[in-house]
């Protein structure tokens, strides 16, 4: 065979082989491409789901924190309003007690309290009776024979009433 023909045949064969290889690669590429695209889409979907889950938790935590903070602030405002009402009531009661203790009826009230307690305890008038200056008024009877103390001061009664009011308001 002629060397030029032989080289020409080899060139054509190499060309055919290359075309066949290109066609083979071209035939395989769409299938590989679909597989790679499917894998990429799955990976992207997994990343999106993970991101949404993470962000969802962050958003839920942030919202929960905001709600908790709002509830705490509301509780504090409500408690402050309750305390203001209690303070206002206490001051009004103290004013009424001061006005009452300035009247002549107060002495009669103390005598009636003393007589009622001493009669109830069935003891003599010699028991110790204290009128404390530091209180709003009222009296305290100390019965040594019975080892008992009866506190009838307005301070004690007001403190007890305000403690009950704190739960009711």
C-alpha positions in Angstrom: 0.0 0.0 0.0 1.0 3.4 -0.7 2.4 5.3 2.3 0.2 8.2 1.8 -2.8 6.1 1.5 -1.8 4.2 4.6 -1.3 7.5 6.5 -4.6 8.6 5.2 -6.3 5.4 6.3 -4.8 5.7 9.7 -5.9 9.3 9.9 -9.4 8.3 9.0 -9.4 5.4 11.4 -8.1 7.7 14.2 -10.8 10.3 13.2 -13.5 7.6 13.4 -12.2 6.4 16.7 -12.2 9.9 18.0 -15.7 10.5 16.7 -16.8 7.2 18.3 -15.2 8.1 21.6 -16.9 11.6 21.4 -20.2 10.0 20.6 -19.7 7.5 23.5 -18.8 10.3 25.8 -21.7 12.3 24.5 -24.0 9.4 25.0 -22.8 8.8 28.6 -22.7 12.5 29.5 -26.5 13.2 29.6 -27.0 10.2 32.0 -24.0 11.3 34.1 -25.3 14.8 34.0 -28.7 13.8 35.2 -27.2 11.8 38.0 -24.9 14.6 39.0 -27.8 17.1 38.8 -30.0 14.8 40.9 -27.3 14.4 43.5 -26.6 18.2 43.5 -30.4 18.9 43.9 -30.6 16.4 46.7 -27.5 18.0 48.4 -29.0 21.5 48.0 -32.4 20.3 49.3 -30.6 18.8 52.4 -28.7 22.1 52.9 -31.9 24.1 52.6 -33.7 21.8 55.1 -30.8 22.0 57.5 -30.7 25.8 57.2 -34.4 26.1 57.6 -34.4 23.9 60.7 -31.5 25.8 62.2 -33.1 29.2 61.4 -36.5 27.9 62.6 -35.0 27.0 65.9 -33.2 30.4 66.1 -36.4 32.2 65.2 -38.4 30.1 67.7 -35.9 30.8 70.4 -35.8 34.5 69.6 -39.6 34.7 69.6 -39.8 32.7 72.8 -37.3 35.0 74.4 -39.2 38.0 73.3 -42.5 36.6 74.6 -40.8 35.7 77.9 -39.3 39.1 78.3 -42.7 40.7 77.5 -44.4 38.5 80.0 -41.9 39.3 82.7 -42.2 43.1 82.0 -46.0 42.8 82.2 -45.8 40.9 85.5 -43.4 43.6 86.9 -45.8 46.4 85.7 -48.8 44.5 87.2 -46.9 44.0 90.5 -45.9 47.7 90.6 -49.6 48.7 90.0 -50.8 46.3 92.7 -48.2 47.6 95.1 -49.3 51.2 94.3 -52.9 50.3 95.1 -51.8 48.6 98.4 -49.7 51.6 99.4 -52.5 54.0 98.6 -55.0 51.9 100.7 -52.4 51.6 103.5 -51.9 55.4 103.6 -55.6 56.0 103.6 -56.1 53.6 106.5 -53.2 55.1 108.4 -54.8 58.6 108.0 -58.1 57.3 109.3 -56.4 55.7 112.3 -54.5 58.9 113.1 -57.8 60.9 112.9 -59.5 58.3 115.1 -56.7 58.2 117.7 -57.0 62.0 118.0 -60.6 61.8 119.1 -62.0 61.2 122.6 -63.7 58.0 121.3 -60.2 56.4 121.1 -59.8 56.3 124.9 -63.2 54.6 125.2 -62.2 52.1 122.5 -59.0 51.2 124.4 -60.9 50.7 127.6 -63.4 48.5 125.8 -60.6 46.4 124.3 -58.9 46.0 127.6 -62.0 45.0 129.4 -62.9 42.5 126.7 -59.5 40.8 126.7 -59.2 40.7 130.5 -62.7 39.2 130.8 -62.0 36.7 128.1 -58.7 35.7 129.7 -60.4 35.7 133.2 -57.5 37.5 134.8 -57.2 40.5 137.1 -56.7 44.1 136.0 -53.1 43.9 137.3 -51.9 42.2 134.1 -49.4 44.3 132.2 -50.9 46.6 129.6 -48.7 48.4 127.2 -49.5 51.4 125.0 -46.6 51.6 122.6 -45.6 55.0 121.3 -44.1 53.7 118.1 -47.3 52.2 116.8 -50.3 53.8 115.2 -52.3 53.0 118.3 -54.1 50.2 120.0 -52.8 48.2 122.9 -50.9 45.1 123.8 -51.7 43.0 126.8 -49.1 40.7 128.3 -50.7 38.0 130.5 -47.8 36.5 132.5 -50.0 34.1 134.4 -51.0 32.4 131.2 -47.8 33.2 129.3 -49.7 34.9 126.6 -49.4 38.1 124.7 -52.4 39.7 123.0 -51.5 42.2 120.3 -54.3 44.6 119.5 -52.2 47.3 117.9 -53.4 48.9 114.8 -50.0 48.2 113.2 -50.5 44.5 113.5 -54.0 44.6 112.2 -53.0 46.8 109.3 -50.1 44.5 108.4 -52.3 41.4 108.4 -55.0 43.2 106.3 -52.4 44.4 103.8 -50.9 40.9 103.5 -54.3 39.5 102.7 -54.9 42.4 100.3 -51.7 41.6 98.5 -53.1 38.2 97.5 -56.5 39.6 96.6 -55.4 42.5 94.4 
